[in-house]
Structure formats: structure tokens, C-alpha cells
């Protein structure tokens, strides 16, 4: 019984110590004042900017008549800048020539493209039989610090 009373006393004393410095203060809200602007989005969650010194182009596109048909697309990504580019992500996609709709697509990422260097890669993209496609490539993101 004594132990239980001692434990309860200790718990109450601890609670008093924790709340001893807490005070409440009334906050008056002025209805005529404009609301505070929303907090800015942290830079860490924003999409990294794509550098103007990076460029991507389709070097070749070769159709293979199989079932289903596919196209081999070779792409080149150039870094014409003076510093290395990191975490470069590109997207290659087939675009239907007749109606402009997007066909299949894929992404490719590069940990680093050194200043003045380039990367070349080939992807396989599937399409529909009897359709004419063109390939497009774009750089989705890049950054200059690790």
C-alpha cells in the first residue's frame, strides 16, 4: 500500500514539475487583418531545375517489324556546361504521327555527366502495327551539387 502511495506521489510531483513553466496567453485575432501567406515549399521537395547547358537529341530510330512491333531509339545527352551535372533524368517517348498521342515511353538516369562530356544510350519502345511514330527526348531534371 505504501509503495502504491509513493508511486502516485512521484507521478503527481513529476506532472507538477513538467507543467510548472507552462502558462496560457490569450491570442486576439483581428478579423479585419489579412491572413498570413502560406509557408513556402521547401527546396528539398521541389523538382531540381533543368540546366540550359544540358541538351538531348534523338540520333536514330529504327523500326523492327515483329509482333508486337518495336523501335530502337538511340539518344545522346550533352553537357556543354563548365561544371558536372548530377542526377540527370531523361524521358524518351514515341509520338503517333497521325494524331499526336503519346505511345510508350521510358526514363533513363545518369548519376553524373562530366562537364563537356556526353552520354549515349539506346532504348526499345513498343508501338502498334501500322502506325507511324516519331521519337522525342526531354531532360526531366538535373542538378549541380550532390
C-alpha positions as CSV (number, residue, x, y, z in Angstrom):
1,X,0.0,0.0,0.0
2,X,2.8,2.3,0.9
3,X,4.5,1.6,-2.4
4,X,1.4,2.5,-4.4
5,X,1.0,5.8,-2.5
6,X,4.7,6.5,-3.1
7,X,4.3,5.9,-6.8
8,X,1.2,8.1,-7.1
9,X,3.0,10.9,-5.2
10,X,6.0,10.6,-7.5
11,X,3.8,10.7,-10.6
12,X,1.9,13.8,-9.3
13,X,5.2,15.6,-8.4
14,X,6.6,14.8,-11.9
15,X,3.5,16.2,-13.6
16,X,3.7,19.4,-11.5
17,X,7.3,19.8,-12.5
18,X,6.6,19.4,-16.2
19,X,3.7,21.9,-16.2
20,X,5.3,24.4,-13.8
21,X,6.7,26.7,-16.6
22,X,3.6,26.4,-18.8
23,X,1.3,29.5,-18.9
24,X,-1.5,30.3,-21.3
25,X,-1.7,33.5,-23.1
26,X,-4.8,34.8,-24.9
27,X,-4.3,35.5,-28.6
28,X,-6.6,38.1,-30.1
29,X,-7.4,37.7,-33.7
30,X,-8.2,40.8,-35.8
31,X,-10.9,39.8,-38.3
32,X,-10.0,42.8,-40.5
33,X,-6.4,41.7,-40.9
34,X,-5.5,39.6,-43.9
35,X,-4.5,36.0,-43.3
36,X,-0.8,35.1,-43.2
37,X,0.6,34.0,-46.6
38,X,1.2,30.2,-47.0
39,X,4.6,28.9,-46.0
40,X,7.0,28.5,-48.9
41,X,7.6,25.0,-50.2
42,X,10.9,23.6,-49.0
43,X,13.6,23.5,-51.8
44,X,14.3,19.8,-51.0
45,X,10.9,18.7,-52.2
46,X,10.9,20.9,-55.3
47,X,11.9,19.4,-58.7
48,X,15.5,20.2,-59.5
49,X,15.9,22.7,-62.3
50,X,16.9,21.6,-65.8
51,X,20.1,23.3,-66.9
52,X,20.3,25.2,-70.1
53,X,23.8,23.7,-70.6
54,X,22.3,20.2,-71.0
55,X,20.7,19.1,-74.3
56,X,19.3,15.8,-75.5
57,X,18.7,14.6,-79.1
58,X,17.5,11.6,-80.9
59,X,20.3,10.2,-83.0
60,X,18.5,7.4,-84.7
61,X,15.2,5.5,-84.7
62,X,14.9,2.0,-86.3
63,X,11.6,0.1,-86.6
64,X,11.5,-3.6,-86.2
65,X,8.6,-5.4,-87.8
66,X,7.7,-8.1,-85.3
67,X,4.7,-8.9,-83.2
68,X,4.4,-6.5,-81.4
69,X,6.4,-4.0,-83.4
70,X,9.1,-2.1,-81.6
71,X,11.5,0.8,-82.3
72,X,15.1,1.0,-81.2
73,X,15.8,4.7,-80.4
74,X,19.3,6.0,-79.8
75,X,19.7,9.1,-77.7
76,X,22.6,11.5,-76.9
77,X,22.7,13.7,-73.8
78,X,25.3,16.5,-73.9
79,X,26.6,18.6,-71.0
80,X,28.0,21.8,-72.6
81,X,28.5,23.5,-69.3
82,X,31.6,24.2,-67.3
83,X,30.7,22.0,-64.3
84,X,29.5,18.4,-63.8
85,X,25.7,17.7,-63.9
86,X,24.4,15.2,-61.4
87,X,21.2,13.2,-61.2
88,X,20.2,13.8,-64.8
89,X,16.9,12.1,-65.8
90,X,15.7,11.9,-69.4
91,X,12.5,10.6,-70.9
92,X,12.2,9.1,-74.4
93,X,8.8,8.5,-75.9
94,X,7.1,7.6,-79.1
95,X,4.6,10.1,-80.5
96,X,2.0,8.9,-83.0
97,X,2.5,11.0,-86.2
98,X,-1.2,10.8,-87.2
99,X,-2.9,12.1,-84.0
100,X,0.0,13.3,-81.8
101,X,-0.8,11.0,-79.0
102,X,1.9,9.6,-76.8
103,X,2.8,6.0,-77.1
104,X,5.2,4.1,-74.9
105,X,8.0,5.8,-73.0
106,X,10.9,5.1,-70.7
107,X,13.2,7.1,-68.5
108,X,17.0,6.9,-68.1
109,X,19.0,8.4,-65.3
110,X,22.7,9.3,-65.0
111,X,24.4,9.8,-61.7
112,X,26.9,12.3,-63.3
113,X,27.6,13.7,-66.7
114,X,31.0,15.5,-66.6
115,X,31.5,19.0,-68.0
116,X,32.0,18.8,-71.7
117,X,31.0,15.1,-71.9
118,X,28.0,13.3,-73.3
119,X,26.1,10.0,-72.7
120,X,24.6,7.9,-75.5
121,X,22.1,5.1,-74.9
122,X,19.6,3.0,-76.8
123,X,16.1,2.1,-75.7
124,X,13.4,-0.3,-77.1
125,X,9.9,1.2,-77.3
126,X,6.9,-0.7,-78.4
127,X,4.1,0.6,-80.7
128,X,1.1,-0.6,-82.7
129,X,1.3,-2.3,-86.0
130,X,0.6,0.0,-89.0
131,X,1.2,3.2,-87.1
132,X,3.9,5.8,-87.8
133,X,5.8,7.2,-84.9
134,X,8.5,9.8,-84.2
135,X,10.7,9.8,-81.1
136,X,11.1,12.7,-78.7
137,X,13.5,13.1,-75.8
138,X,13.4,15.6,-72.9
139,X,15.5,16.2,-69.8
140,X,13.2,16.0,-66.8
141,X,15.7,17.1,-64.1
142,X,19.3,17.7,-63.2
143,X,21.3,19.4,-60.5
144,X,24.8,20.7,-60.0
145,X,25.5,19.6,-56.4
146,X,25.4,16.2,-54.9
